Each structure stands twice: as structure tokens, then as C-alpha cells.
């Protein structure tokens, strides 16, 4: 999963990125509101962490524009302001949760887990595709009594595939979510890691394949039907 952090305090933004790694989020960071809005409008993020007081465009405006554009990603709004009116304004702008600085790491992560569960991105500690299981805590991919540990990018790719079931996922979506919006990764980077995953599925002898749909992308398919 991938998060966008829109926060002008660069040290705090980096800290937030490190925190989110513990719940399997990779993060992109923007330090001003205009860039934050442009990036989040891509629709490639599973979570937007949004400060209110930002250069160029404030968090309230960003949240409103995202919802107007039908971007459904959960928005966690951060602020040092504690007034009730500001909290109401943030929620009315489209935020899903409003967290006041300073906050504890455990509180932030609990909010993130709750928001992503609500969106259907996380199903407790495990994702399934038929009897193929992906453990979100250990990064193990399992079929029956066999399991194999996935590397970081392998895990991110398989998480996306299993979250989408049999729906097609484009290469652009995979690149943006796994490598990042500003990454210089190309199609061949995706193809290399898809090859790694196919070898691990073969090792497990799972009747599941990652199918290629030319000019569209990839999807999971069962091979025992």
C-alpha cells in the first residue's frame, strides 16, 4: 500500500513515513499544498495524511477538491489547532479523521489501521485469493502447508493483486504504488518482480497465476477451474 504525506515540516514528514512502514505503507512526501493536491489527484494512494496549515494551499481546500474529484482514499488530517470549529471544518471538508499534534505513534497507527479497514484495504492480518494466503505481519505467502517469504516489493505487488481479486491492475498503477509517483522505474522493473512472484507461486504449487493482459496490465487467475 502507498500513502501520500502532505506536511511542510520536513522532519515530521520523514518521521511519519518511517511510522507508516510498520503497517506496510510506503510513502511519498509533498511539502506544499499545490503539489500535494496534484499528486493525490492521481488516485494512486491508499491513504492521504494531510496537514492543515500548508504553503500555497491549505488542507481544508485539498480535502474538498479530492472529494469533489471522487477520490475515495481515506484522509487523515493533522493539525496543531485544537479548536472544535476547526475539527468540524476538517471533517466537513472530507477528512475521515482529525488528529491533533502532538500525538503518540500508537495513536497514529491505530487511526491508520481503522481507516484502511474501513476502506476494505486490510482484512485483519491476512489477505486471501482462494486458498492462497498472504500474511500481512510476516510477509509470508502460503498455500496449504507450504509458505515462502516475500521481499519488500514482491509483498507490495502481491498485496495489490490480492486486494483487487481478479480485477486488472495496470503497470502504471503498480509503478506508482510500489516504486512511487516520482520514481524512474519502468515497465521492465515491474516485469522482473512479476517473474520473481511467478517463481514463488510455482514453488508453492499454488493453482494461481499472474496473468498478463497485453496493453492492460496484470491480474490473478485460478488455474484449477
HUURSUL-V618682 format. One record per residue. N is the residue number from 1. RES is the residue in one letter. BURIAL is b if it has 24 or more other C-alpha atoms within 12 Angstrom, else e. Layout:
# HUURSUL-V618682
N:RES:BURIAL, N:RES:BURIAL
This chain:
# HUURSUL-V618682
1:X:b, 2:X:b, 3:X:b, 4:X:b, 5:X:b, 6:X:b, 7:X:b, 8:X:b, 9:X:e, 10:X:e, 11:X:e, 12:X:b, 13:X:b, 14:X:e, 15:X:e, 16:X:b, 17:X:b, 18:X:e, 19:X:b, 20:X:b, 21:X:e, 22:X:e, 23:X:b, 24:X:b, 25:X:b, 26:X:b, 27:X:b, 28:X:b, 29:X:b, 30:X:b, 31:X:b, 32:X:b, 33:X:b, 34:X:b, 35:X:b, 36:X:b, 37:X:b, 38:X:e, 39:X:b, 40:X:b, 41:X:b, 42:X:b, 43:X:b, 44:X:b, 45:X:b, 46:X:b, 47:X:b, 48:X:b, 49:X:b, 50:X:b, 51:X:b, 52:X:b, 53:X:b, 54:X:b, 55:X:e, 56:X:e, 57:X:b, 58:X:b, 59:X:b, 60:X:b, 61:X:b, 62:X:b, 63:X:b, 64:X:b, 65:X:b, 66:X:b, 67:X:b, 68:X:e, 69:X:e, 70:X:e, 71:X:b, 72:X:b, 73:X:b, 74:X:b, 75:X:b, 76:X:b, 77:X:b, 78:X:b, 79:X:b, 80:X:e, 81:X:e, 82:X:e, 83:X:e, 84:X:e, 85:X:e, 86:X:b, 87:X:b, 88:X:e, 89:X:b, 90:X:b, 91:X:b, 92:X:e, 93:X:b, 94:X:b, 95:X:b, 96:X:b, 97:X:b, 98:X:b, 99:X:b, 100:X:b, 101:X:e, 102:X:e, 103:X:e, 104:X:e, 105:X:e, 106:X:e, 107:X:e, 108:X:b, 109:X:b, 110:X:e, 111:X:b, 112:X:b, 113:X:b, 114:X:b, 115:X:b, 116:X:b, 117:X:e, 118:X:e, 119:X:e, 120:X:e, 121:X:b, 122:X:b, 123:X:e, 124:X:e, 125:X:e, 126:X:b, 127:X:b, 128:X:b, 129:X:b, 130:X:e, 131:X:e, 132:X:b, 133:X:b, 134:X:b, 135:X:b, 136:X:b, 137:X:e, 138:X:e, 139:X:b, 140:X:b, 141:X:b, 142:X:b, 143:X:b, 144:X:e, 145:X:e, 146:X:e, 147:X:e, 148:X:b, 149:X:b, 150:X:b, 151:X:e, 152:X:b, 153:X:b, 154:X:b, 155:X:b, 156:X:b, 157:X:b, 158:X:b, 159:X:b, 160:X:b, 161:X:b, 162:X:b, 163:X:b, 164:X:b, 165:X:b, 166:X:b, 167:X:e, 168:X:b, 169:X:b, 170:X:b, 171:X:b, 172:X:b, 173:X:b, 174:X:b, 175:X:b, 176:X:b, 177:X:b, 178:X:b, 179:X:b, 180:X:b, 181:X:b, 182:X:e, 183:X:e, 184:X:e, 185:X:e, 186:X:e, 187:X:e, 188:X:e, 189:X:e, 190:X:b, 191:X:b, 192:X:e, 193:X:b, 194:X:b, 195:X:e, 196:X:b, 197:X:b, 198:X:b, 199:X:e, 200:X:b, 201:X:b, 202:X:e, 203:X:e, 204:X:b, 205:X:b, 206:X:b, 207:X:b, 208:X:b, 209:X:b, 210:X:b, 211:X:b, 212:X:e, 213:X:e, 214:X:e, 215:X:e, 216:X:e, 217:X:b, 218:X:b, 219:X:b, 220:X:b, 221:X:b, 222:X:e, 223:X:e, 224:X:e, 225:X:e
